[in-house]
Amino acid sequence: MQLNQILKIEFINANLLAKNKDEALEELVNTIIRGGLKLNSSSIIDILKQRESLGSTGIGDGVAIPHGKISDINDIVVAFGRSDEGIVYDSLDGKPVHLFFLLLAPENSAGQHLKILAKISKMLKDANFRKKLLKAGSQSELYEIIIEQENICVV
């Protein structure tokens, strides 16, 4: 499954305003809803918070990949958010998070869900990719950078 199939440009928020983890999760979920998916934001946020309680999805290097399985969707959905200020997120390295990939998967999609998580994680190991995301000016530029990186980074 390719990111261009599950990440719509409308699911990109180039200017997250959140100040903490809970606000970041809420803002990312609302980005997807504003992008056209009809979902119950409070139940999704609860699922994401439950996942965070198992261990932070802030993986370090200014990156977080919050994710969860929900019953309200049939296909995997990915959103992206960027915070210029950085958000306190209980990251593994203790540093604020600037780049977020939110992954929502149907409850019965374990294999695909894990493949997409691995792909995003591998893409984000590239420091130049992270720098490009931080410097990009627009939603469409962010989208192009992400899709281009996926084509470069084969999992």
Summary of the structure (lengths in Angstrom):
residues: 155
radius of gyration: 13.9
end to end distance: 11.3
largest distance: 36.6
contacts: 497
relative contact order: 0.20
helix: 45%
strand: 25%
